[in-house]
Amino acid sequence: MIAQDLIDQPRPAPPPEPTGRTAATWHSQIPDDKEMLRAAVELTRDLAAARAGIYWPDMLASAALGYAALAGAILLASPLAALACAILAALALYRALLFIHELTHIHKDALPGFRFAWNLLVGIPLLIPSFMYEGVHTQHHARTRYGTVEDPEYMPLALMKPWSLPVFALTAILLPPALLVRSALLVPLGVVIPPLRKLVWERASALSINPQYRRRPPEGAFARMVFWQELGCSAWAIAVLAASFAYGWRPLAIALCVVSLTAFLNQVRTLVAHLWENDGEAMTVTAQYLDSVNVPPPALLSPLWAPVGLRYHALHHLLPSMPYHALAECHRRLSAHLGADTTYARANYKGLLPLVSRLVRSTMRAG
C-alpha cells in the first residue's frame, strides 16, 4: 500500500486553500501527513480481503439488470417506458463496467474466475475488455507519476480554459461507436498492416485521458490475454454489425445511445474524481490525496454517479488495494480516529455540483 512506508513524522498543519495560479504548484509543497498515513495502514488491515460473496452477486446482478433493461429499451413500444429502461440500463451497465477498476487492483488469485467472467459478460460485449485498464491504471497510482506527463489518467483541467470541461465530458459520447470501429475494423486490419497495429495499440488500447500517453507493447502472459480478449471483441463487433445489416440497425442504435450515456456518466465522474490542480510536478502521497476527492454520506446520489466504491476516490489513493466493499468502513474508522479538523477531512466534499462548480471557477481563474 502507498501509505505503508511513510509513517514516521508528526502531521503538518493543513495547507492553505489554493488561490489563483498558486493552485498549479501548491501540491508539490505539501509534506506527507505521517499520522494520517499511519492510521490508514494500521486501522484497516483486517478489511483488505476481497469477498467473493459480495463481488460476484454485485457484478452479476448489475450486468443482468443492465441487459434486461436494455432489452426493454429496444423492445417496448411506449417511448416513455423505453426511455426509463434506457436510463436504468445505462446506470446498471455503468456499475457493471466499473468492476474493471477492481480488476486492476485485486490480486490475480483473489477471486478465481472473476476476471474471465467479467470479460465474457461485460468487457467483451461492451468492447471494453480488462486489458484496456490493466497495466494502465496502476501507472496513475505510481508515486512518481501521479499528476505528471507520464500519468495516463491526469490532465491539469483546473488550469485549462473553461470550454475544455464540456468538451472533455461530451467527447465520451463518441466512445461506443469508436470502440465498434476499433474492434470490427482497425484490429483485424492491424493483423496484416503492422504500422496500423502499432498505432492502434499505442493510441487506442487504453482507457486514458492524457493525449501524450503512448502504451508500451504487451509482453508474456499479458500479451496472450490481450490476444484472446482482442479476438473476442473483434468477433463480437463483426457479428453485431452483420446482424444489424441483416435484421435492421435500430437495436444497435439504441444500444449505442445507452452505452454513450454510460460513457458520459463515467466522464462526469472522472471530471470530479480529482481537483486537477497539478501542473506536472511530482507530488507527495498527501498531496495526491488532497488532489483527489471523497464524496461520503450524507451525499445521497454519489453511489449512482460514483459506484463500486469510487465515491471514496481520495481514500482509494491512500489504500489502492483495498476492495471497494471495505472503503465505507475504512472511511468511518479514519474519520472517527483523525477527527474533523485534519488533513483527512480536507478531501471530503458534499456532492457532484459543488465539485463541478469549484472546477469551473478554477478554469475561469486560469483562463
KOLTOR-356301 format. One record per residue (C-alpha): residue number from 1; residue in one letter; x negated, y, z negated. Coordinates in steps of 0.001 Angstrom, whole numbers. Each point is the difference from the previous one (the first is absolute). Example, Ala and Ser with C-alpha at 12.3 -4.5 7.8 and 13.67 -1.06 7.14 Angstrom:
<marros>
    n  res        X        Y        Z
    1    a   -12300    -4500    -7800
    2    s    -1370     3440      660
</marros>
This chain:
<marros>
    n  res        X        Y        Z
    1    m        0        0        0
    2    i    -1168     3521      748
    3    a      291     1112    -3612
    4    q    -1988    -2901    -1422
    5    d    -3488     1550      -56
    6    l      843     3624     -769
    7    i      885      -62    -3702
    8    d    -2857     1483    -1990
    9    q      663     3713     -558
   10    p     2691     2144    -1654
   11    r     2856     1392     2030
   12    p     -559     3478     1513
   13    a     2589     2725     -188
   14    p     2539     -199     2834
   15    p    -1165     2025     2998
   16    p     1860     3175      945
   17    e     2670     -132     2650
   18    p    -1659      731     3356
   19    t      927     3181     1837
   20    g     -712     1219     3518
   21    r    -3042    -1359     1773
   22    t    -1479    -1315    -3257
   23    a     2367    -2921      470
   24    a    -2460    -1286     2606
   25    t    -2845     -404    -2481
   26    w     1454     -336    -3485
   27    h      101    -3802      120
   28    s    -3722     -601      291
   29    q     -563     2114    -3147
   30    i     2163    -2122    -2301
   31    p    -1968    -2332    -2314
   32    d     1410    -3424     -695
   33    d     2408     -270    -2915
   34    k    -1598    -2999    -1686
   35    e     2713     -338    -2644
   36    m     2679     -333     2666
   37    l    -2064    -2466     2020
   38    r     -763    -2058    -3105
   39    a     3677     -123     -963
   40    a     1004    -1006     3536
   41    v    -2268    -3035     -221
   42    e      489    -1051    -3610
   43    l     3758      454     -351
   44    t     1019    -1858     3140
   45    r    -2158    -3132      211
   46    d     2893    -2303     -897
   47    l     2118     1322     2899
   48    a    -2377     -725     2881
   49    a     1422    -3335     1207
   50    a     2197       56     3104
   51    r     3244    -1832     -806
   52    a     1275    -2202     2797
   53    g     3460      -11    -1591
   54    i      242     3724      765
   55    y    -1876      297     3291
   56    w     1774    -2757     1903
   57    p     3651      819     -850
   58    d     -597     3742      484
   59    m    -1625     -370     3413
   60    l     2413    -2662     1256
   61    a     3111     1844    -1198
   62    s    -1209     3295     1501
   63    a     -692    -1634     3364
   64    a     3291    -1937       22
   65    l     2025     3098     -894
   66    g    -1858     2055     2599
   67    y      628    -2440     2831
   68    a     3629     -591     -993
   69    a      627     3741      -68
   70    l    -1792      393     3339
   71    a     2314    -2640     1477
   72    g     2931     2002    -1346
   73    a    -1341     3189     1604
   74    i     -186    -1800     3348
   75    l     3252    -1992     -123
   76    l     2537     2150    -1865
   77    a     2432     1956     2164
   78    s      636     2775    -2518
   79    p    -2597     2785      463
   80    l      189      939    -3679
   81    a     -475    -3589    -1185
   82    a    -2833     -517     2493
   83    l    -1702     3178    -1227
   84    a      304    -1114    -3623
   85    c    -1517    -3365      919
   86    a    -2826     1717     1889
   87    i     -917     2115    -3031
   88    l      156    -3027    -2300
   89    a    -2134    -1974     2454
   90    a    -2612     2766      134
   91    l     -244      144    -3806
   92    a     -151    -3776     -468
   93    l    -2530     -552     2780
   94    y    -2020     2893    -1393
   95    r     -266    -1805    -3313
   96    a     -844    -3292     1706
   97    l    -2681     1669     2131
   98    l    -1707     1656    -2952
   99    f    -1043    -3377    -1355
  100    i    -2836      405     2499
  101    h    -1487     2358    -2588
  102    e       42    -2748    -2609
  103    l    -1629    -2441     2417
  104    t    -3052     2264      243
  105    h     -566      -49    -3769
  106    i     1039    -3362    -1431
  107    h    -2574    -2792      -71
  108    k      257    -2300     3013
  109    d      767    -2974    -2280
  110    a     2470     1799    -2288
  111    l     3203     -782     1936
  112    p     -476    -3076     2217
  113    g     1879      315     3272
  114    f     1224     3542     -636
  115    r    -2169     1666     2667
  116    f     1029    -2561     2623
  117    a     3689      260     -889
  118    w      -73     3799      -10
  119    n    -1635      133     3424
  120    l     2419    -2572     1397
  121    l     3128     1679    -1364
  122    v     -931     3691      -18
  123    g    -3389      907     1457
  124    i      289    -1714     3381
  125    p     3723      741      646
  126    l     -630     3688     -737
  127    l    -3365      -64     1832
  128    i    -1938     1136    -3066
  129    p    -2017    -3091     -992
  130    s    -2050       94    -3165
  131    f    -3339      392     1797
  132    m     1018     3575      828
  133    y     -398      881    -3673
  134    e    -2359    -2641    -1356
  135    g    -3584     1178      192
  136    v     1209     3570      587
  137    h     1855     1012    -3134
  138    t    -2790    -1159    -2303
  139    q    -2245     2653     1593
  140    h     2453     2620    -1255
  141    h     -697    -1240    -3529
  142    a    -3793       25      333
  143    r    -1363     2496    -2530
  144    t    -2400     1582     2478
  145    r     2465      145     2906
  146    y     3262     1305    -1436
  147    g      815     3420     1438
  148    t    -3004       21     2327
  149    v     -210     -313     3774
  150    e     -607    -3756     -501
  151    d     3382     -471    -1704
  152    p     2467    -1462     2557
  153    e     2999     1162    -2051
  154    y     -880     3595     -825
  155    m      543     3328     1713
  156    p     -277     3379    -1801
  157    l     3639      777      773
  158    a      235     2643    -2728
  159    l    -2752     1965     1760
  160    m     1540     -205     3477
  161    k     2579     2162     1776
  162    p     3654     -184    -1178
  163    w     1167    -1443     3327
  164    s    -2255    -3015     -543
  165    l     2370    -1433    -2638
  166    p     3112     -508     2175
  167    v    -2213    -1229     2852
  168    f    -1637    -2489    -2356
  169    a     3381    -1300    -1220
  170    l     1789     -120     3342
  171    t    -2734    -1769     1957
  172    a      815    -3117    -2038
  173    i     3237     -322     1996
  174    l    -2104     -966     3026
  175    l    -1757    -2837    -1835
  176    p     2447    -2882      774
  177    p       55      494     3801
  178    a    -3769      527      -64
  179    l     -450    -3291    -1866
  180    l     2223    -1751     2543
  181    v    -2166     1282     2869
  182    r    -3144     -927    -1922
  183    s      986    -3628     -620
  184    a     1853     -705     3242
  185    l    -2364     1753     2408
  186    l    -3294     1302    -1385
  187    v    -1058    -3018    -2047
  188    p      618    -2513     2852
  189    l    -1779     2289     2472
  190    g    -2883      286    -2445
  191    v     -644    -3722      385
  192    v    -1200      624     3564
  193    i    -1191     3613     -377
  194    p    -2625      103    -2787
  195    p     -288     3840     -142
  196    l     3765      225     -549
  197    r     -175    -2687    -2696
  198    k    -2740     1987    -1773
  199    l     2007     3233      256
  200    v     3211    -1595    -1304
  201    w    -1812    -1536    -2947
  202    e    -1886     3166     -965
  203    r     2853     2480      466
  204    a     3314    -1898     -178
  205    s     -449    -2892    -2429
  206    a       58     1694    -3388
  207    l     2626     1793    -2069
  208    s    -2146     3089     -387
  209    i      697     3731      216
  210    n    -3550     1291      424
  211    p     -436      687     3752
  212    q    -3781     -388     -350
  213    y      240    -3552    -1338
  214    r    -1363    -2786     2194
  215    r      518    -3586    -1083
  216    r    -2925    -2418       41
  217    p      351    -3375     1777
  218    p     1396    -2841    -2148
  219    e    -2288    -2807    -1061
  220    g      202    -3563    -1293
  221    a     3224    -1269    -1537
  222    f     1584     3442      293
  223    a     -572      -39     3780
  224    r     1773    -3356      227
  225    m     2928     1379    -1994
  226    v      136     3022     2312
  227    f      113    -2294     3051
  228    w     3025    -1958    -1216
  229    q     1848     3087    -1197
  230    e     -640     1790     3303
  231    l     1178    -3084     1898
  232    g     3199     -136    -2050
  233    c      708     3708      482
  234    s     -613     -109     3751
  235    a     2160    -3090      479
  236    w     2809     1587    -2040
  237    a     -209     3368     1767
  238    i       58    -1586     3465
  239    a     2945    -2225     -998
  240    v     1944     2991    -1329
  241    l     -566     1974     3194
  242    a      932    -2996     2154
  243    a     3201     -585    -1973
  244    s      879     3700      226
  245    f     -561      -39     3760
  246    a     2219    -3062      372
  247    y     2800      814    -2442
  248    g      -27     3766     -491
  249    w    -2073     2682    -1728
  250    r     2497     1150    -2622
  251    p    -1145    -2345    -2837
  252    l    -3641      951      555
  253    a      817     3713      113
  254    i     1888     -230    -3304
  255    a    -2776    -2046    -1598
  256    l    -2608     2549     1125
  257    c     2073     2817    -1498
  258    v      281    -1854    -3319
  259    v    -3726     -735     -161
  260    s     -738     3599     1001
  261    l     1986     1135    -3023
  262    t    -2021    -2420    -2124
  263    a    -3231     1423     1425
  264    f     1210     3539     -677
  265    l      803     -860    -3630
  266    n    -3480    -1409     -436
  267    q    -1560     3081     1582
  268    v     1905     2287    -2373
  269    r    -1194    -2142    -2906
  270    t    -3538      273     1322
  271    l      437     3771      219
  272    v      489      208    -3771
  273    a    -2158    -2942    -1121
  274    h    -2905     2432     -508
  275    l     -473     3732     -332
  276    w    -2371     -103     3006
  277    e    -2094     2842    -1419
  278    n    -3498    -1388      567
  279    d    -2113     1363     2840
  280    g    -2247    -3016      490
  281    e    -2246      -62    -3071
  282    a     -480    -3194    -2001
  283    m     2177       22    -3121
  284    t     -136    -1462    -3480
  285    v     2554    -2651     -953
  286    t     1848     2536    -2156
  287    a       51     2451     2897
  288    q     1440    -2700     2243
  289    y     2629     -699    -2636
  290    l      978     3675     -244
  291    d      206      245     3780
  292    s     2512    -2871      -99
  293    v     3607      -72    -1161
  294    n     2215    -1841    -2487
  295    v     3774      528      128
  296    p     1101    -1927    -3103
  297    p     3443     -133    -1631
  298    p     2294     1859     -393
  299    a     -397      616     3763
  300    l     2907    -2103     1297
  301    l     -650     -187     3750
  302    s    -3729     -707      -36
  303    p      507    -3817       61
  304    l     1720      475     3385
  305    w    -2587     2209     1733
  306    a    -3008    -1448    -1896
  307    p      889    -3675     -611
  308    v    -2196    -2949    -1008
  309    g    -1755     1989    -2720
  310    l    -1065     2917     2184
  311    r     1775     2504    -2223
  312    y    -3071     -560    -2232
  313    h    -2516      793     2726
  314    a    -2427     1936    -2201
  315    l       10    -2796    -2569
  316    h     -602    -2433     2857
  317    h    -3216     1892      783
  318    l    -1149     -641    -3563
  319    l     1024    -3667      101
  320    p       76    -1023     3683
  321    s      210    -3734     -667
  322    m     2927      299    -2421
  323    p     3123    -1702     1451
  324    y     2862     2316      817
  325    h     2378    -1542    -2538
  326    a    -2375      895    -2877
  327    l     -517     3680      814
  328    a     3053     1259    -1884
  329    e    -1208    -1663    -3210
  330    c    -3548     1266      610
  331    h     1383     3507      337
  332    r     2040     -347    -3186
  333    r    -3000    -1185    -2004
  334    l    -2365     2658     1309
  335    s     2528     2795     -490
  336    a      663    -1082    -3578
  337    h    -3707     -376     -792
  338    l    -1331     3156     1674
  339    g     2909     2368     -553
  340    a     1488     2828     2033
  341    d    -2773     2631      -46
  342    t    -2656    -2143     1696
  343    t    -1619     -641     3342
  344    y     2216    -3037      500
  345    a     3186     2060     -239
  346    r    -1239     2519     2595
  347    a      575    -2467     2850
  348    n     3697     -457     -881
  349    y     2570     1887     2094
  350    k     3769      315     -122
  351    g      970    -1088     3492
  352    l     -338      161     3759
  353    l     1225     3542      593
  354    p    -2352     1697    -2511
  355    l    -2924    -1824     1592
  356    v     1014      998     3539
  357    s      467     3594    -1200
  358    r    -3464       28    -1561
  359    l    -1572    -1350     3169
  360    v     1790     2571     2151
  361    r    -1216     2818    -2252
  362    s    -3548    -1326      236
  363    t      109      -17     3805
  364    m     1376     3533       51
  365    r    -2896     1219    -2180
  366    a    -2481    -1864     2168
  367    g     1618     1344     3170
</marros>
